[in-house]
């Protein structure tokens, strides 16, 4: 539980405010960069609202960020996750 008490100065604790924001709006921040911040819809939101599988979600994530982060490495990850999805589909047969 977040402590809503006031400090000696009578102001709300800055840590409380920061913690409250993170608890209330985790989508308002990005850990480890800003490569998703410029999109109108965040990849996690698209993935979630469309009920994508793990591998599909990874492909969406890397397609969105490859130009802004790891370029060729992210493209290789897209291929890898597509290959894993193909294997999963073949294994179901």
C-alpha positions in Angstrom: 0.0 0.0 0.0 1.2 3.5 -0.8 1.7 5.8 2.2 -0.2 9.0 1.6 1.3 10.8 4.7 2.8 14.3 4.5 6.5 15.0 5.1 7.9 17.6 7.5 7.4 20.4 5.0 3.7 19.6 4.6 4.1 18.6 1.0 3.3 15.2 -0.4 6.4 13.1 -0.7 7.8 13.2 -4.3 8.5 9.5 -4.1 4.8 8.9 -3.3 3.8 10.9 -6.3 6.2 9.1 -8.6 5.2 5.7 -7.2 1.5 6.5 -7.5 2.0 7.5 -11.2 3.8 4.2 -11.9 1.2 2.2 -10.2 -1.7 4.0 -11.9 -0.2 4.4 -15.4 2.5 1.9 -16.2 1.9 2.5 -19.9 3.1 6.1 -19.5 6.7 5.1 -19.1 9.2 2.9 -20.9 12.1 1.1 -19.3 15.2 1.0 -21.4 14.7 3.5 -24.1 12.1 5.5 -26.0 11.8 3.4 -29.2 8.0 2.9 -28.8 7.1 6.3 -27.5 6.4 7.9 -30.9 3.7 5.3 -32.0 0.0 6.2 -31.8 -0.6 2.8 -30.2 1.9 0.9 -28.2 2.9 -2.6 -29.4 1.7 -4.1 -26.1 -1.7 -2.6 -26.5 -2.0 -3.8 -30.1 -0.8 -7.3 -29.1 -3.2 -7.5 -26.1 -6.3 -6.1 -27.9 -5.8 -8.6 -30.8 -5.1 -11.6 -28.5 -1.9 -12.4 -30.4 0.3 -15.4 -29.4 3.7 -15.0 -27.8 5.5 -15.4 -31.1 3.1 -13.1 -33.0 3.6 -10.5 -30.3 7.4 -10.7 -30.5 7.2 -10.1 -34.3 5.0 -7.1 -33.8 7.3 -5.7 -31.1 10.5 -6.1 -33.2 8.8 -4.8 -36.5 7.9 -1.7 -34.6 11.3 -1.0 -33.1 13.9 -2.3 -35.6 14.5 1.1 -37.3 14.9 2.8 -33.9 16.9 0.3 -31.9 18.9 -2.7 -33.0 18.2 -2.6 -36.8 19.6 -5.8 -38.4 19.6 -7.7 -35.1 15.9 -7.0 -34.6 15.2 -8.1 -38.2 17.0 -11.4 -37.4 14.8 -11.8 -34.3 11.7 -11.3 -36.4 12.8 -14.1 -38.7 13.7 -16.3 -35.7 10.2 -15.8 -34.1 8.5 -16.5 -37.5 10.5 -19.8 -37.7 9.4 -20.7 -34.1 5.8 -20.0 -35.1 6.1 -22.2 -38.2 7.6 -25.0 -36.0 4.7 -24.6 -33.5 2.2 -24.9 -36.3 3.8 -27.9 -37.9 4.1 -29.6 -34.5 0.3 -29.3 -34.1 -0.4 -31.3 -37.2 
